[in-house]
Amino acid sequence: MATIGKFAVRVVVLAVIIYAVTRLVDGISVDTAGGRYGEAGTYLWVALLFALVNSIVGPVVRLLALPFVVLTLGLFLLVINAAMLGLTAALSDRFSVDGFVPAVLGGLLIAVFSWIAELLLPLKVRA
């Protein structure tokens, strides 16, 4: 499968994961009312934005936070995932995260669900 195709499938899977997380975690929501693209389109837009934030800003933040990640044996990555969710919420008017605890829980669930999806659908995009 071509790289663009894999990326598109990953965004769709991420949209489903974000949908599940908004149902499981109080404090994380996607406002689908009044959107031009409907509910599915809104989730796809949020997933695309989250994927872009994770692929552009995420590596820089992870590199800068490497000493904290090593000191906490990787647990600081949960804080970084929460920050990526918060940044996505700040960039989108349709996605909101109401505090640190929902962001950490959401980041944890997205990581776990993404790991499960990767086991079922090996869709790593490699250059």
N, CA, C and O of each residue as an XYZ file, in Angstrom:
508
protein
N       0.856     -1.176      0.000
C       0.000      0.000      0.000
C       0.898      1.233      0.000
O       1.917      1.263      0.690
N       0.531      2.220     -0.750
C       1.333      3.442     -0.850
C       1.346      4.185      0.480
O       0.466      4.003      1.321
N       2.350      5.017      0.648
C       2.516      5.760      1.894
C       1.316      6.650      2.184
O       0.866      6.719      3.328
N       0.789      7.331      1.173
C      -0.378      8.195      1.378
C      -1.581      7.362      1.793
O      -2.359      7.778      2.651
N      -1.738      6.193      1.191
C      -2.842      5.308      1.551
C      -2.742      4.835      2.988
O      -3.740      4.798      3.707
N      -1.532      4.471      3.408
C      -1.332      4.049      4.796
C      -1.621      5.192      5.757
O      -2.240      4.995      6.802
N      -1.167      6.394      5.394
C      -1.423      7.550      6.252
C      -2.920      7.814      6.356
O      -3.420      8.120      7.438
N      -3.635      7.701      5.250
C      -5.085      7.933      5.261
C      -5.790      6.905      6.144
O      -6.693      7.251      6.905
N      -5.380      5.649      6.043
C      -5.986      4.613      6.884
C      -5.656      4.868      8.349
O      -6.506      4.669      9.218
N      -4.430      5.307      8.632
C      -4.060      5.621     10.018
C      -4.906      6.763     10.570
O      -5.293      6.736     11.738
N      -5.195      7.763      9.746
C      -6.026      8.884     10.201
C      -7.446      8.402     10.476
O      -8.061      8.830     11.453
N      -7.973      7.527      9.639
C      -9.319      6.982      9.867
C      -9.345      6.172     11.161
O     -10.274      6.304     11.958
N      -8.331      5.336     11.373
C      -8.250      4.551     12.610
C      -8.125      5.485     13.812
O      -8.754      5.253     14.845
N      -7.328      6.525     13.685
C      -7.178      7.493     14.770
C      -8.492      8.217     15.046
O      -8.794      8.522     16.200
N      -9.271      8.496     14.015
C     -10.579      9.127     14.209
C     -11.495      8.214     15.019
O     -12.220      8.683     15.897
N     -11.469      6.921     14.733
C     -12.271      5.961     15.500
C     -11.779      5.907     16.942
O     -12.587      5.841     17.869
N     -10.468      5.935     17.140
C      -9.904      5.917     18.492
C     -10.309      7.178     19.251
O     -10.684      7.098     20.421
N     -10.240      8.325     18.610
C     -10.638      9.574     19.273
C     -12.123      9.542     19.610
O     -12.528     10.035     20.663
N     -12.931      8.973     18.735
C     -14.358      8.819     19.026
C     -14.546      7.982     20.293
O     -15.329      8.347     21.171
N     -13.824      6.857     20.386
C     -13.928      5.996     21.564
C     -13.462      6.721     22.823
O     -14.081      6.596     23.879
N     -12.377      7.477     22.713
C     -11.846      8.195     23.879
C     -12.825      9.267     24.349
O     -12.981      9.472     25.553
N     -13.487      9.953     23.416
C     -14.459     10.971     23.835
C     -15.646     10.338     24.544
O     -16.293     10.991     25.363
N     -15.942      9.090     24.247
C     -17.036      8.395     24.930
C     -16.601      7.855     26.287
O     -17.426      7.718     27.191
N     -15.315      7.546     26.440
C     -14.827      6.919     27.671
C     -14.336      7.911     28.719
O     -14.404      7.622     29.914
N     -13.848      9.065     28.301
C     -13.230     10.012     29.237
C     -14.088     11.271     29.332
O     -14.279     11.984     28.347
N     -14.597     11.530     30.529
C     -15.289     12.802     30.757
C     -14.251     13.909     30.734
O     -13.204     13.802     31.373
N     -14.540     14.963     30.002
C     -13.605     16.068     29.921
C     -12.915     16.169     28.575
O     -12.211     17.143     28.313
N     -13.105     15.180     27.719
C     -12.610     15.253     26.341
C     -13.826     15.163     25.438
O     -14.605     14.214     25.519
N     -13.981     16.156     24.578
C     -15.168     16.164     23.723
C     -14.848     16.738     22.352
O     -13.911     17.517     22.178
N     -15.659     16.326     21.388
C     -15.605     16.854     20.034
C     -16.976     17.432     19.744
O     -17.984     16.731     19.832
N     -17.014     18.715     19.396
C     -18.271     19.392     19.084
C     -18.597     19.155     17.616
O     -17.953     19.716     16.730
N     -19.602     18.321     17.367
C     -19.966     17.999     15.988
C     -21.178     18.779     15.513
O     -21.568     18.654     14.352
N     -21.781     19.579     16.376
C     -22.987     20.320     16.002
C     -22.641     21.471     15.066
O     -21.713     22.238     15.323
N     -23.384     21.579     13.999
C     -23.216     22.705     13.089
C     -22.008     22.635     12.192
O     -21.683     23.614     11.520
N     -21.338     21.507     12.164
C     -20.160     21.388     11.314
C     -20.537     21.156      9.858
O     -21.579     20.573      9.560
N     -19.683     21.615      8.959
C     -19.943     21.448      7.529
C     -19.801     20.003      7.087
O     -20.433     19.584      6.118
N     -18.987     19.249      7.780
C     -18.623     17.918      7.308
C     -19.336     16.795      8.048
O     -19.057     15.624      7.790
N     -20.235     17.114      8.950
C     -20.927     16.091      9.713
C     -20.065     15.548     10.835
O     -18.935     15.989     11.045
N     -20.615     14.592     11.545
C     -19.915     14.042     12.703
C     -18.642     13.304     12.296
O     -17.588     13.514     12.895
N     -18.729     12.448     11.291
C     -17.555     11.684     10.863
C     -16.467     12.607     10.333
O     -15.286     12.398     10.608
N     -16.853     13.616      9.582
C     -15.877     14.558      9.043
C     -15.176     15.347     10.129
O     -13.985     15.639     10.025
N     -15.916     15.692     11.173
C     -15.312     16.421     12.287
C     -14.279     15.552     12.998
O     -13.186     16.020     13.317
N     -14.620     14.294     13.247
C     -13.658     13.384     13.879
C     -12.439     13.156     12.981
O     -11.315     13.059     13.473
N     -12.660     13.070     11.674
C     -11.529     12.924     10.753
C     -10.631     14.153     10.778
O      -9.407     14.029     10.739
N     -11.235     15.343     10.843
C     -10.457     16.577     10.899
C      -9.624     16.634     12.182
O      -8.443     16.981     12.142
N     -10.237     16.292     13.318
C      -9.513     16.297     14.593
C      -8.390     15.258     14.557
O      -7.290     15.522     15.044
N      -8.656     14.085     13.988
C      -7.624     13.046     13.892
C      -6.468     13.497     13.004
O      -5.306     13.250     13.324
N      -6.780     14.156     11.895
C      -5.727     14.661     11.013
C      -4.884     15.714     11.722
O      -3.658     15.707     11.620
N      -5.539     16.612     12.435
C      -4.821     17.647     13.176
C      -3.942     17.024     14.261
O      -2.793     17.430     14.440
N      -4.478     16.038     14.986
C      -3.712     15.358     16.029
C      -2.511     14.621     15.425
O      -1.422     14.639     15.998
N      -2.706     13.979     14.280
C      -1.601     13.279     13.616
C      -0.517     14.259     13.188
O       0.671     13.968     13.325
N      -0.917     15.412     12.674
C       0.067     16.420     12.268
C       0.825     16.984     13.471
O       2.041     17.162     13.417
N       0.101     17.262     14.552
C       0.753     17.768     15.770
C       1.744     16.731     16.287
O       2.868     17.070     16.658
N       1.324     15.464     16.311
C       2.207     14.404     16.804
C       3.418     14.188     15.917
O       4.494     13.852     16.414
N       3.264     14.374     14.623
C       4.398     14.113     13.737
C       5.320     15.313     13.553
O       6.476     15.140     13.167
N       4.838     16.521     13.819
C       5.681     17.711     13.649
C       6.234     18.197     14.989
O       7.443     18.375     15.136
N       5.360     18.409     15.951
C       5.775     18.955     17.247
C       6.248     17.847     18.190
O       7.179     18.051     18.969
N       5.613     16.688     18.123
C       5.908     15.593     19.039
C       7.367     15.191     19.125
O       7.899     15.098     20.232
N       8.043     14.947     18.002
C       9.451     14.543     18.094
C      10.350     15.591     18.747
O      11.281     15.244     19.474
N      10.080     16.858     18.496
C      10.884     17.928     19.101
C      10.682     17.937     20.614
O      11.645     18.036     21.374
N       9.428     17.834     21.044
C       9.131     17.837     22.480
C       9.723     16.600     23.143
O      10.278     16.692     24.238
N       9.611     15.447     22.497
C      10.177     14.221     23.069
C      11.699     14.312     23.200
O      12.269     13.836     24.182
N      12.343     14.913     22.224
C      13.798     15.075     22.288
C      14.192     16.025     23.415
O      15.124     15.741     24.168
N      13.490     17.147     23.534
C      13.804     18.107     24.595
C      13.507     17.543     25.981
O      14.170     17.903     26.954
N      12.519     16.664     26.073
C      12.133     16.103     27.365
C      12.835     14.781     27.667
O      12.506     14.121     28.653
N      13.780     14.393     26.847
C      14.444     13.101     27.010
C      15.023     12.876     28.413
O      14.880     11.774     28.942
N      15.669     13.866     29.039
C      16.163     13.617     30.403
C      15.045     13.263     31.388
O      15.227     12.398     32.245
N      13.889     13.926     31.269
C      12.764     13.619     32.159
C      12.185     12.236     31.856
O      11.769     11.518     32.765
N      12.162     11.874     30.588
C      11.661     10.552     30.202
C      12.564      9.472     30.789
O      12.075      8.461     31.293
N      13.865      9.678     30.727
C      14.806      8.700     31.276
C      14.677      8.637     32.795
O      14.651      7.548     33.368
N      14.595      9.793     33.452
C      14.482      9.822     34.916
C      13.214      9.149     35.421
O      13.222      8.528     36.484
N      12.126      9.268     34.669
C      10.850      8.694     35.106
C      10.583      7.335     34.471
O       9.478      6.801     34.572
N      11.593      6.781     33.818
C      11.491      5.475     33.162
C      10.345      5.434     32.150
O       9.657      4.423     32.013
N      10.157      6.527     31.458
C       9.168      6.589     30.389
C       7.813      7.132     30.775
O       6.989      7.403     29.902
N       7.556      7.299     32.068
C       6.240      7.778     32.491
C       5.974      9.219     32.061
O       4.820      9.622     31.920
N       7.027      9.986     31.855
C       6.844     11.370     31.417
C       6.253     11.431     30.009
O       5.721     12.466     29.606
N       6.341     10.343     29.267
C       5.721     10.305     27.942
C       4.209     10.488     28.030
O       3.591     10.983     27.088
N       3.606     10.092     29.159
C       2.171     10.338     29.356
C       1.885     11.833     29.413
O       0.878     12.298     28.879
N       2.764     12.578     30.052
C       2.607     14.032     30.119
C       2.781     14.644     28.730
O       2.070     15.581     28.368
N       3.720     14.118     27.960
C       3.928     14.622     26.599
C       2.707     14.330     25.735
O       2.275     15.185     24.963
N       2.142     13.115     25.861
C       0.922     12.798     25.114
C      -0.223     13.716     25.522
O      -1.009     14.146     24.678
N      -0.318     14.015     26.809
C      -1.346     14.945     27.277
C      -1.125     16.331     26.686
O      -2.081     17.011     26.315
N       0.127     16.745     26.600
C       0.434     18.049     26.008
C       0.078     18.084     24.526
O      -0.393     19.106     24.028
N       0.298     16.980     23.816
C      -0.068     16.927     22.394
C      -1.585     17.010     22.228
O      -2.077     17.641     21.292
N      -2.324     16.371     23.138
C      -3.787     16.497     23.104
C      -4.206     17.929     23.389
O      -5.097     18.463     22.729
N      -3.567     18.549     24.369
C      -3.881     19.941     24.692
C      -3.563     20.886     23.557
O      -4.323     21.817     23.292
N      -2.450     20.661     22.883
C      -2.094     21.498     21.739
C      -3.097     21.317     20.600
O      -3.468     22.284     19.935
N      -3.527     20.092     20.381
C      -4.549     19.842     19.360
C      -5.843     20.557     19.721
O      -6.497     21.135     18.852
N      -6.214     20.522     20.995
C      -7.426     21.223     21.432
C      -7.281     22.730     21.268
O      -8.249     23.414     20.936
N      -6.081     23.249     21.497
C      -5.861     24.690     21.341
C      -5.936     25.109     19.877
O      -6.342     26.232     19.575
N      -5.552     24.228     18.973
C      -5.563     24.552     17.548
C      -6.925     24.341     16.893
O      -7.180     24.864     15.808
N      -7.795     23.582     17.544
C      -9.096     23.263     16.962
C     -10.210     23.880     17.794
O     -10.165     23.852     19.024
N     -11.207     24.434     17.121
C     -12.357     24.965     17.848
C     -13.409     23.888     18.093
O     -14.393     24.148     18.785
N     -13.231     22.711     17.556
C     -14.202     21.621     17.701
C     -13.773     20.563     18.726
O     -14.579     19.712     19.103
N     -12.532     20.605     19.173
C     -11.991     19.603     20.087
C     -11.620     20.286     21.384
O     -10.954     21.321     21.374
N     -12.047     19.714     22.510
C     -11.712     20.342     23.789
C     -11.279     19.289     24.807
O     -11.793     18.171     24.848
N     -10.320     19.694     25.614
C      -9.824     18.880     26.719
C      -9.927     19.749     27.957
O      -9.328     20.823     28.021
N     -10.688     19.285     28.943
C     -10.981     20.087     30.129
C     -10.088     19.725     31.304
O     -10.576     19.226     32.318
N      -8.804     19.965     31.185
C      -7.914     19.763     32.315
C      -6.830     18.739     32.067
O      -6.780     18.074     31.032
N      -5.952     18.640     33.074
C      -4.775     17.789     32.961
C      -5.115     16.305     33.088
O      -4.612     15.487     32.317
N      -5.961     15.953     34.048
C      -6.287     14.538     34.266
C      -6.995     13.931     33.054
O      -6.605     12.848     32.618
N      -8.023     14.583     32.489
C      -8.604     14.016     31.265
C      -7.591     13.922     30.120
O      -7.647     12.987     29.321
N      -6.671     14.878     30.036
C      -5.658     14.835     28.978
C      -4.736     13.634     29.161
O      -4.403     12.959     28.187
N      -4.321     13.363     30.386
C      -3.443     12.215     30.641
C      -4.187     10.908     30.375
O      -3.644     10.000     29.746
N      -5.433     10.812     30.854
C      -6.216      9.599     30.598
C      -6.464      9.411     29.104
O      -6.359      8.299     28.586
N      -6.790     10.490     28.422
C      -7.008     10.419     26.980
C      -5.747     10.022     26.236
O      -5.794      9.197     25.323
N      -4.613     10.608     26.624
C      -3.345     10.247     25.997
C      -2.992      8.787     26.224
O      -2.488      8.114     25.325
N      -3.260      8.297     27.441
C      -2.999      6.895     27.745
C      -3.883      5.982     26.901
O      -3.404      5.004     26.326
N      -5.177      6.304     26.828
C      -6.089      5.475     26.038
C      -5.756      5.516     24.549
O      -5.823      4.492     23.869
N      -5.400      6.690     24.043
C      -5.023      6.781     22.632
C      -3.777      5.940     22.368
O      -3.689      5.271     21.338
N      -2.818      5.967     23.285
C      -1.603      5.162     23.115
C      -1.927      3.668     23.129
O      -1.417      2.916     22.298
N      -2.766      3.238     24.062
C      -3.113      1.815     24.159
C      -3.916      1.367     22.940
O      -3.622      0.331     22.345
N      -4.932      2.151     22.570
C      -5.750      1.782     21.410
C      -4.939      1.820     20.117
O      -5.150      0.993     19.230
N      -4.019      2.766     20.005
C      -3.163      2.829     18.812
C      -2.234      1.621     18.750
O      -1.971      1.085     17.674
N      -1.745      1.202     19.898
C      -0.892      0.018     19.951
C      -1.671     -1.223     19.508
O      -1.161     -2.038     18.739
N      -2.903     -1.361     19.993
C      -3.746     -2.491     19.589
C      -4.036     -2.430     18.092
O      -3.977     -3.447     17.401
N      -4.349     -1.240     17.597
C      -4.619     -1.085     16.160
C      -3.383     -1.426     15.335
O      -3.501     -2.013     14.259
N      -2.212     -1.069     15.825
C      -0.968     -1.381     15.113
C      -0.719     -2.889     15.078
O      -0.179     -3.409     14.101
N      -1.111     -3.587     16.140
C      -0.976     -5.045     16.132
C      -1.908     -5.678     15.102
O      -1.543     -6.643     14.430
N      -3.112     -5.125     14.985
C      -4.100     -5.679     14.057
C      -3.868     -5.243     12.616
O      -4.051     -6.030     11.687
N      -3.463     -3.986     12.430
C      -3.237     -3.413     11.095
C      -1.844     -2.806     11.046
O      -1.680     -1.651     11.440
N      -0.846     -3.522     10.587
C       0.505     -2.945     10.539
C       0.594     -1.844      9.480
O       0.838     -2.114      8.304
N       0.394     -0.610      9.915
C       0.317      0.523      8.991
C       1.372      1.577      9.265
O       1.145      2.756      8.992
N       2.505      1.189      9.789
C       3.556      2.178     10.038
C       3.940      2.854      8.736
O       4.192      2.190      7.730
N       3.982      4.177      8.760
C       4.393      4.942      7.584
C       5.878      5.221      7.729
O       6.294      5.966      8.617
N       6.670      4.624      6.860
C       8.119      4.821      6.905
C       8.567      5.470      5.611
O       8.113      5.116      4.523
N       9.468      6.424      5.755
C       9.972      7.121      4.558
C      11.057      6.323      3.879
O      11.595      6.754      2.859
